[in-house]
Amino acid sequence: MADIEKMVEKKHWDKLQKKYLNGKTEERLELAKACGSVSADETVNMLVALMQDSDAEVQLAAVASLGKVADDHTTAKLQLLLRQTPKENTRLTQAIETSIRQVRDRT
């Protein structure tokens, strides 16, 4: 899946969105992880979409990556997801709280 990482580095947003945003679970997971390496509006937009993914691992990866690249404006979306997440889902709850802290620490 090094292709996805290279495409993120080269900022091929349209190709990434068309080919991988709605691709296989493994592709979405790799995209979520790769987007954490480039701080850009496009990566944040993809990560916000991926944090709503039906797969829990994709959601976790997207939330973790948002903690690395998002700005303070994105914390509202993370807080909304936190309110919508069942308390029993401690992995996602903790990941969201960590990401919010990371974003706030940078701003």
C-alpha positions as CSV (number, residue, x, y, z in Angstrom):
1,M,0.0,0.0,0.0
2,A,3.0,2.3,-0.4
3,D,1.1,3.7,-3.4
4,I,-1.3,5.5,-1.1
5,E,1.5,7.0,1.0
6,K,3.2,8.3,-2.2
7,M,0.0,9.7,-3.5
8,V,-0.6,11.6,-0.2
9,E,3.0,12.9,-0.2
10,K,2.5,14.1,-3.8
11,K,-0.9,15.5,-2.9
12,H,-2.9,13.7,-5.5
13,W,-6.1,14.4,-3.7
14,D,-8.5,13.8,-6.5
15,K,-7.0,10.4,-7.3
16,L,-7.0,9.4,-3.6
17,Q,-10.6,10.4,-3.1
18,K,-11.9,8.6,-6.2
19,K,-9.8,5.5,-5.9
20,Y,-9.5,4.9,-2.1
21,L,-12.0,6.9,0.0
22,N,-14.7,4.4,-0.8
23,G,-12.4,1.5,-1.5
24,K,-11.8,-1.7,0.4
25,T,-11.4,-1.6,4.1
26,E,-7.6,-2.2,3.9
27,E,-7.3,0.8,1.5
28,R,-9.4,3.1,3.6
29,L,-7.3,2.1,6.7
30,E,-4.1,2.8,4.8
31,L,-5.5,6.1,3.6
32,A,-6.4,7.1,7.1
33,K,-2.9,6.4,8.3
34,A,-1.2,8.0,5.4
35,C,-3.2,11.2,5.7
36,G,-1.7,11.7,9.2
37,S,1.6,12.6,7.6
38,V,0.5,15.7,5.6
39,S,-1.3,18.7,7.1
40,A,-3.6,20.0,4.4
41,D,-7.3,20.9,4.1
42,E,-7.7,17.9,1.7
43,T,-6.3,15.4,4.2
44,V,-8.4,16.8,7.0
45,N,-11.5,16.5,4.8
46,M,-10.7,12.9,3.9
47,L,-10.1,12.1,7.6
48,V,-13.3,13.7,8.7
49,A,-15.1,11.4,6.2
50,L,-13.2,8.4,7.3
51,M,-13.9,9.0,11.0
52,Q,-17.5,8.2,10.1
53,D,-16.5,4.9,8.5
54,S,-18.4,1.7,9.2
55,D,-15.1,-0.1,10.2
56,A,-13.9,0.5,13.7
57,E,-10.2,0.3,12.8
58,V,-10.6,2.8,10.0
59,Q,-12.4,5.2,12.4
60,L,-9.6,4.8,15.0
61,A,-6.9,5.5,12.4
62,A,-8.7,8.5,11.1
63,V,-9.2,9.9,14.5
64,A,-5.5,9.3,15.4
65,S,-4.4,11.0,12.2
66,L,-6.7,14.0,12.8
67,G,-4.8,14.5,16.1
68,K,-1.6,14.9,14.1
69,V,-2.8,17.2,11.3
70,A,-6.1,18.9,12.2
71,D,-6.5,22.5,13.4
72,D,-8.7,23.8,16.1
73,H,-11.7,24.1,13.8
74,T,-11.8,20.3,13.4
75,T,-12.1,19.8,17.2
76,A,-15.8,20.6,16.9
77,K,-16.2,17.6,14.6
78,L,-14.3,15.4,16.9
79,Q,-16.4,16.6,19.9
80,L,-19.5,15.8,17.9
81,L,-18.3,12.3,17.2
82,L,-17.4,11.9,20.9
83,R,-21.0,12.8,21.9
84,Q,-22.3,10.3,19.3
85,T,-20.0,7.5,20.4
86,P,-21.5,5.0,22.9
87,K,-19.6,5.1,26.3
88,E,-19.0,1.4,26.0
89,N,-16.7,2.1,22.9
90,T,-13.8,3.1,25.1
91,R,-11.2,2.6,22.4
92,L,-12.8,5.2,20.1
93,T,-13.7,7.5,23.0
94,Q,-10.1,7.5,24.3
95,A,-8.7,8.0,20.8
96,I,-11.0,11.0,20.2
97,E,-10.1,12.6,23.5
98,T,-6.4,12.1,22.8
99,S,-6.8,13.7,19.3
100,I,-8.6,16.7,20.7
101,R,-5.8,17.2,23.3
102,Q,-3.2,16.9,20.6
103,V,-4.9,19.5,18.4
104,R,-5.3,21.9,21.3
105,D,-1.7,21.5,22.4
106,R,-0.5,22.6,19.0
107,T,-2.7,25.7,18.8
